[in-house]
Amino acid sequence: MFDVVVDRAILLDGAGTELVTLNAVGTLVWRELDGRRGADDLAADLLDRFVGVTLDELRVDIASFLDELADLGLVVDAPT
């Protein structure tokens, strides 16, 4: 379950025990999750929204973010 308040997604884990508030960038990535694209594809699709960030930097950041979400049980089996 999630809601977006003032450009920040607030996520509730599946067990209903932990709230996670994402910053604006995390919220942007969260909204783009579709179950088909992994970090590489998301980075390529979102690169034009960022200034001063390389594709490799964005890919690494998104992969790390997806790993954190997976550790919290908020996403599963994201393709790479």
The first five atom37 places (N, CA, C, CB, O) and aatype in JSON, in Angstrom:
{
  "aatype": [12, 13, 3, 19, 19, 19, 3, 1, 0, 9, 10, 10, 3, 7, 0, 7, 16, 6, 10, 19, 16, 10, 2, 0, 19, 7, 16, 10, 19, 17, 1, 6, 10, 3, 7, 1, 1, 7, 0, 3, 3, 10, 0, 0, 3, 10, 10, 3, 1, 13, 19, 7, 19, 16, 10, 3, 6, 10, 1, 19, 3, 9, 0, 15, 13, 10, 3, 6, 10, 0, 3, 10, 7, 10, 19, 19, 3, 0, 14, 16],
  "atom_mask": [
    [1, 1, 1, 1, 1],
    [1, 1, 1, 1, 1],
    [1, 1, 1, 1, 1],
    [1, 1, 1, 1, 1],
    [1, 1, 1, 1, 1],
    [1, 1, 1, 1, 1],
    [1, 1, 1, 1, 1],
    [1, 1, 1, 1, 1],
    [1, 1, 1, 1, 1],
    [1, 1, 1, 1, 1],
    [1, 1, 1, 1, 1],
    [1, 1, 1, 1, 1],
    [1, 1, 1, 1, 1],
    [1, 1, 1, 0, 1],
    [1, 1, 1, 1, 1],
    [1, 1, 1, 0, 1],
    [1, 1, 1, 1, 1],
    [1, 1, 1, 1, 1],
    [1, 1, 1, 1, 1],
    [1, 1, 1, 1, 1],
    [1, 1, 1, 1, 1],
    [1, 1, 1, 1, 1],
    [1, 1, 1, 1, 1],
    [1, 1, 1, 1, 1],
    [1, 1, 1, 1, 1],
    [1, 1, 1, 0, 1],
    [1, 1, 1, 1, 1],
    [1, 1, 1, 1, 1],
    [1, 1, 1, 1, 1],
    [1, 1, 1, 1, 1],
    [1, 1, 1, 1, 1],
    [1, 1, 1, 1, 1],
    [1, 1, 1, 1, 1],
    [1, 1, 1, 1, 1],
    [1, 1, 1, 0, 1],
    [1, 1, 1, 1, 1],
    [1, 1, 1, 1, 1],
    [1, 1, 1, 0, 1],
    [1, 1, 1, 1, 1],
    [1, 1, 1, 1, 1],
    [1, 1, 1, 1, 1],
    [1, 1, 1, 1, 1],
    [1, 1, 1, 1, 1],
    [1, 1, 1, 1, 1],
    [1, 1, 1, 1, 1],
    [1, 1, 1, 1, 1],
    [1, 1, 1, 1, 1],
    [1, 1, 1, 1, 1],
    [1, 1, 1, 1, 1],
    [1, 1, 1, 1, 1],
    [1, 1, 1, 1, 1],
    [1, 1, 1, 0, 1],
    [1, 1, 1, 1, 1],
    [1, 1, 1, 1, 1],
    [1, 1, 1, 1, 1],
    [1, 1, 1, 1, 1],
    [1, 1, 1, 1, 1],
    [1, 1, 1, 1, 1],
    [1, 1, 1, 1, 1],
    [1, 1, 1, 1, 1],
    [1, 1, 1, 1, 1],
    [1, 1, 1, 1, 1],
    [1, 1, 1, 1, 1],
    [1, 1, 1, 1, 1],
    [1, 1, 1, 1, 1],
    [1, 1, 1, 1, 1],
    [1, 1, 1, 1, 1],
    [1, 1, 1, 1, 1],
    [1, 1, 1, 1, 1],
    [1, 1, 1, 1, 1],
    [1, 1, 1, 1, 1],
    [1, 1, 1, 1, 1],
    [1, 1, 1, 0, 1],
    [1, 1, 1, 1, 1],
    [1, 1, 1, 1, 1],
    [1, 1, 1, 1, 1],
    [1, 1, 1, 1, 1],
    [1, 1, 1, 1, 1],
    [1, 1, 1, 1, 1],
    [1, 1, 1, 1, 1]
  ],
  "atom_positions": [
    [[0.84, -1.17, 0.0], [0.0, 0.0, 0.0], [0.89, 1.24, 0.0], [-0.96, -0.01, 1.22], [1.94, 1.26, 0.65]],
    [[0.48, 2.27, -0.73], [1.24, 3.51, -0.72], [0.32, 4.69, -1.02], [2.39, 3.45, -1.75], [-0.77, 4.53, -1.56]],
    [[0.8, 5.86, -0.66], [0.13, 7.11, -0.97], [1.22, 8.13, -1.26], [-0.81, 7.58, 0.21], [2.34, 7.97, -0.79]],
    [[0.9, 9.15, -2.02], [1.86, 10.21, -2.31], [1.34, 11.5, -1.7], [2.08, 10.37, -3.85], [0.23, 11.94, -1.98]],
    [[2.18, 12.1, -0.86], [1.85, 13.36, -0.2], [2.98, 14.34, -0.47], [1.64, 13.16, 1.34], [4.13, 14.08, -0.12]],
    [[2.66, 15.46, -1.09], [3.63, 16.5, -1.42], [4.87, 15.89, -2.1], [4.05, 17.27, -0.14], [6.0, 16.09, -1.66]],
    [[4.64, 15.15, -3.17], [5.71, 14.55, -3.97], [6.58, 13.55, -3.22], [6.57, 15.62, -4.53], [7.71, 13.31, -3.64]],
    [[6.09, 12.99, -2.15], [6.82, 11.95, -1.41], [5.89, 10.77, -1.2], [7.34, 12.49, -0.03], [4.81, 10.89, -0.64]],
    [[6.35, 9.61, -1.68], [5.57, 8.4, -1.48], [5.77, 7.9, -0.06], [5.97, 7.3, -2.51], [6.88, 7.9, 0.47]],
    [[4.67, 7.49, 0.53], [4.71, 6.87, 1.86], [4.23, 5.44, 1.66], [3.8, 7.66, 2.92], [3.1, 5.2, 1.26]],
    [[5.12, 4.5, 1.95], [4.87, 3.09, 1.7], [4.63, 2.37, 3.02], [6.03, 2.45, 0.94], [5.25, 2.68, 4.03]],
    [[3.73, 1.41, 3.0], [3.48, 0.55, 4.15], [3.86, -0.85, 3.74], [2.0, 0.63, 4.63], [3.36, -1.37, 2.74]],
    [[4.75, -1.48, 4.52], [5.17, -2.82, 4.17], [3.99, -3.8, 4.24], [6.31, -3.29, 5.09], [2.95, -3.5, 4.83]],
    [[4.19, -4.97, 3.62], [3.12, -5.96, 3.54], [2.59, -6.42, 4.88], [0.0, 0.0, 0.0], [1.42, -6.78, 4.98]],
    [[3.43, -6.41, 5.9], [3.01, -6.82, 7.24], [2.28, -5.7, 7.96], [4.21, -7.27, 8.05], [1.67, -5.92, 9.01]],
    [[2.33, -4.5, 7.41], [1.66, -3.37, 8.04], [2.36, -2.87, 9.29], [0.0, 0.0, 0.0], [1.73, -2.28, 10.17]],
    [[3.68, -3.1, 9.36], [4.42, -2.72, 10.57], [5.4, -1.59, 10.39], [5.14, -3.9, 11.09], [5.89, -1.03, 11.37]],
    [[5.7, -1.23, 9.14], [6.72, -0.22, 8.91], [6.3, 0.74, 7.81], [8.06, -0.87, 8.55], [5.88, 0.32, 6.73]],
    [[6.41, 2.04, 8.1], [6.19, 3.07, 7.1], [7.53, 3.53, 6.56], [5.39, 4.27, 7.7], [8.49, 3.71, 7.32]],
    [[7.6, 3.72, 5.27], [8.81, 4.2, 4.62], [8.42, 5.42, 3.8], [9.49, 3.09, 3.73], [7.53, 5.35, 2.96]],
    [[9.1, 6.55, 4.04], [8.84, 7.76, 3.27], [9.99, 7.97, 2.29], [8.68, 9.0, 4.2], [11.15, 8.05, 2.69]],
    [[9.65, 8.05, 1.03], [10.66, 8.23, -0.02], [10.83, 9.72, -0.32], [10.26, 7.47, -1.31], [9.89, 10.5, -0.21]],
    [[12.06, 10.09, -0.69], [12.29, 11.45, -1.15], [11.74, 11.58, -2.57], [13.81, 11.82, -1.1], [11.19, 10.63, -3.13]],
    [[11.88, 12.76, -3.15], [11.31, 13.02, -4.46], [11.88, 12.1, -5.54], [11.55, 14.47, -4.86], [11.14, 11.64, -6.41]],
    [[13.17, 11.82, -5.49], [13.78, 10.94, -6.48], [13.29, 9.51, -6.29], [15.32, 11.0, -6.39], [12.95, 8.83, -7.26]],
    [[13.26, 9.04, -5.06], [12.74, 7.71, -4.77], [11.3, 7.57, -5.22], [0.0, 0.0, 0.0], [10.9, 6.52, -5.74]],
    [[10.51, 8.62, -5.01], [9.11, 8.6, -5.43], [9.0, 8.52, -6.94], [8.38, 9.84, -4.91], [8.15, 7.81, -7.46]],
    [[9.86, 9.25, -7.65], [9.87, 9.19, -9.11], [10.14, 7.76, -9.58], [10.92, 10.15, -9.68], [9.43, 7.24, -10.44]],
    [[11.15, 7.14, -9.01], [11.49, 5.76, -9.39], [10.34, 4.82, -9.01], [12.81, 5.31, -8.72], [9.95, 3.97, -9.81]],
    [[9.8, 4.97, -7.8], [8.7, 4.13, -7.33], [7.52, 4.17, -8.32], [8.23, 4.58, -5.93], [6.93, 3.13, -8.64]],
    [[7.19, 5.36, -8.78], [6.06, 5.51, -9.71], [6.34, 4.86, -11.06], [5.74, 6.98, -9.91], [5.4, 4.51, -11.78]],
    [[7.61, 4.69, -11.41], [7.97, 4.1, -12.69], [8.06, 2.57, -12.64], [9.29, 4.66, -13.15], [8.16, 1.92, -13.68]],
    [[8.04, 1.99, -11.44], [8.14, 0.54, -11.32], [6.92, -0.11, -11.97], [8.26, 0.1, -9.83], [5.77, 0.22, -11.66]],
    [[7.2, -1.04, -12.88], [6.1, -1.69, -13.6], [6.24, -3.21, -13.62], [6.05, -1.16, -15.02], [5.43, -3.9, -14.24]],
    [[7.26, -3.73, -12.95], [7.45, -5.18, -12.92], [8.15, -5.74, -14.14], [0.0, 0.0, 0.0], [8.41, -6.94, -14.2]],
    [[8.45, -4.91, -15.1], [9.12, -5.37, -16.31], [10.52, -4.81, -16.46], [8.3, -5.01, -17.52], [11.38, -5.45, -17.06]],
    [[10.75, -3.62, -15.94], [12.04, -2.96, -16.11], [12.85, -3.05, -14.83], [11.86, -1.48, -16.52], [12.34, -2.86, -13.73]],
    [[14.12, -3.36, -15.0], [15.04, -3.36, -13.88], [15.82, -2.05, -13.85], [0.0, 0.0, 0.0], [15.45, -1.09, -14.53]],
    [[16.88, -2.02, -13.06], [17.66, -0.8, -12.87], [18.22, -0.24, -14.18], [18.79, -1.08, -11.91], [18.21, 0.97, -14.38]],
    [[18.71, -1.1, -15.05], [19.3, -0.62, -16.31], [18.27, 0.1, -17.16], [19.89, -1.79, -17.1], [18.52, 1.2, -17.65]],
    [[17.11, -0.52, -17.34], [16.08, 0.09, -18.18], [15.49, 1.34, -17.53], [14.96, -0.91, -18.45], [15.25, 2.34, -18.21]],
    [[15.26, 1.29, -16.23], [14.74, 2.47, -15.54], [15.71, 3.64, -15.66], [14.47, 2.15, -14.06], [15.29, 4.77, -15.91]],
    [[17.0, 3.36, -15.47], [18.0, 4.42, -15.58], [17.99, 5.04, -16.97], [19.4, 3.88, -15.26], [18.02, 6.27, -17.11]],
    [[17.93, 4.22, -17.99], [17.91, 4.73, -19.36], [16.66, 5.57, -19.61], [17.98, 3.57, -20.37], [16.72, 6.6, -20.28]],
    [[15.53, 5.12, -19.07], [14.27, 5.84, -19.28], [14.2, 7.15, -18.5], [13.12, 4.95, -18.9], [13.52, 8.08, -18.92]],
    [[14.88, 7.22, -17.36], [14.79, 8.39, -16.49], [15.95, 9.36, -16.6], [14.68, 7.94, -15.07], [15.9, 10.45, -16.03]],
    [[16.99, 9.0, -17.32], [18.22, 9.8, -17.37], [17.96, 11.25, -17.76], [19.2, 9.19, -18.34], [18.59, 12.15, -17.2]],
    [[17.06, 11.5, -18.68], [16.83, 12.87, -19.15], [16.18, 13.76, -18.09], [15.97, 12.85, -20.39], [16.06, 14.97, -18.29]],
    [[15.76, 13.19, -16.98], [15.14, 13.98, -15.89], [16.17, 14.48, -14.88], [14.09, 13.14, -15.17], [15.83, 15.21, -13.95]],
    [[17.43, 14.09, -15.06], [18.48, 14.45, -14.11], [19.6, 15.21, -14.81], [19.04, 13.2, -13.42], [19.93, 14.93, -15.96]],
    [[20.16, 16.17, -14.11], [21.26, 16.97, -14.63], [22.54, 16.56, -13.89], [20.98, 18.51, -14.48], [22.53, 16.42, -12.67]],
    [[23.62, 16.38, -14.64], [24.91, 16.1, -14.01], [25.06, 14.68, -13.5], [0.0, 0.0, 0.0], [25.92, 14.42, -12.66]],
    [[24.24, 13.76, -13.99], [24.32, 12.37, -13.57], [24.54, 11.52, -14.81], [23.02, 11.92, -12.8], [23.86, 11.69, -15.82]],
    [[25.5, 10.61, -14.73], [25.74, 9.71, -15.86], [24.78, 8.53, -15.8], [27.21, 9.22, -15.87], [24.19, 8.25, -14.76]],
    [[24.65, 7.86, -16.91], [23.8, 6.67, -16.96], [24.29, 5.62, -15.97], [23.77, 6.08, -18.38], [23.48, 5.0, -15.28]],
    [[25.6, 5.42, -15.88], [26.14, 4.43, -14.95], [25.85, 4.8, -13.5], [27.64, 4.27, -15.14], [25.48, 3.93, -12.7]],
    [[26.0, 6.07, -13.16], [25.7, 6.51, -11.79], [24.23, 6.28, -11.45], [26.05, 8.0, -11.61], [23.9, 5.79, -10.36]],
    [[23.36, 6.63, -12.38], [21.93, 6.47, -12.14], [21.56, 4.99, -12.04], [21.12, 7.15, -13.26], [20.75, 4.61, -11.2]],
    [[22.15, 4.17, -12.87], [21.89, 2.73, -12.83], [22.28, 2.14, -11.48], [22.65, 2.01, -13.94], [21.52, 1.37, -10.89]],
    [[23.45, 2.52, -10.98], [23.92, 2.02, -9.68], [23.0, 2.51, -8.57], [25.37, 2.49, -9.42], [22.63, 1.74, -7.68]],
    [[22.62, 3.78, -8.61], [21.73, 4.33, -7.58], [20.37, 3.64, -7.58], [21.54, 5.83, -7.78], [19.83, 3.31, -6.52]],
    [[19.81, 3.42, -8.76], [18.51, 2.76, -8.84], [18.61, 1.31, -8.39], [17.95, 2.83, -10.27], [17.72, 0.81, -7.7]],
    [[19.68, 0.62, -8.78], [19.86, -0.77, -8.34], [19.95, -0.85, -6.83], [21.12, -1.39, -8.98], [19.37, -1.75, -6.21]],
    [[20.67, 0.07, -6.22], [20.79, 0.1, -4.77], [19.44, 0.38, -4.12], [21.81, 1.17, -4.33], [19.08, -0.25, -3.12]],
    [[18.68, 1.31, -4.68], [17.35, 1.63, -4.18], [16.43, 0.42, -4.27], [16.76, 2.81, -4.97], [15.71, 0.12, -3.32]],
    [[16.46, -0.28, -5.41], [15.63, -1.47, -5.56], [16.02, -2.56, -4.57], [15.72, -2.0, -6.99], [15.17, -3.28, -4.06]],
    [[17.32, -2.69, -4.3], [17.78, -3.65, -3.29], [17.23, -3.31, -1.92], [19.32, -3.69, -3.25], [16.8, -4.19, -1.17]],
    [[17.25, -2.02, -1.58], [16.7, -1.59, -0.28], [15.21, -1.9, -0.19], [16.95, -0.08, -0.07], [14.73, -2.38, 0.84]],
    [[14.48, -1.63, -1.26], [13.05, -1.93, -1.27], [12.81, -3.43, -1.15], [12.4, -1.39, -2.55], [11.89, -3.87, -0.46]],
    [[13.64, -4.21, -1.82], [13.5, -5.67, -1.74], [13.78, -6.16, -0.32], [14.46, -6.36, -2.74], [13.08, -7.04, 0.18]],
    [[14.79, -5.59, 0.33], [15.11, -5.97, 1.71], [13.93, -5.7, 2.64], [16.35, -5.21, 2.2], [13.74, -6.41, 3.63]],
    [[13.15, -4.67, 2.34], [11.98, -4.33, 3.14], [10.73, -5.1, 2.7], [11.71, -2.83, 3.06], [9.66, -4.96, 3.3]],
    [[10.87, -5.91, 1.66], [9.74, -6.66, 1.15], [8.74, -5.85, 0.35], [0.0, 0.0, 0.0], [7.59, -6.25, 0.17]],
    [[9.2, -4.7, -0.15], [8.31, -3.81, -0.9], [8.32, -4.07, -2.4], [8.69, -2.38, -0.65], [7.39, -3.68, -3.1]],
    [[9.36, -4.72, -2.89], [9.42, -5.18, -4.28], [10.03, -6.58, -4.26], [10.25, -4.19, -5.2], [10.76, -6.94, -3.34]],
    [[9.71, -7.33, -5.28], [10.27, -8.67, -5.39], [10.81, -8.91, -6.8], [9.21, -9.74, -5.03], [10.24, -8.43, -7.78]],
    [[11.88, -9.63, -6.87], [12.43, -10.14, -8.12], [12.47, -9.12, -9.25], [11.64, -11.31, -8.55], [11.98, -9.38, -10.35]],
    [[13.05, -7.95, -8.97], [13.19, -6.92, -10.01], [14.19, -7.39, -11.05], [13.63, -5.56, -9.4], [15.29, -7.8, -10.7]],
    [[13.81, -7.35, -12.33], [14.77, -7.73, -13.37], [15.91, -6.73, -13.44], [14.07, -7.84, -14.74], [15.76, -5.58, -13.03]],
    [[17.03, -7.17, -13.97], [18.17, -6.25, -14.11], [18.45, -5.96, -15.56], [19.42, -6.81, -13.46], [19.37, -5.21, -15.87]]
  ]
}
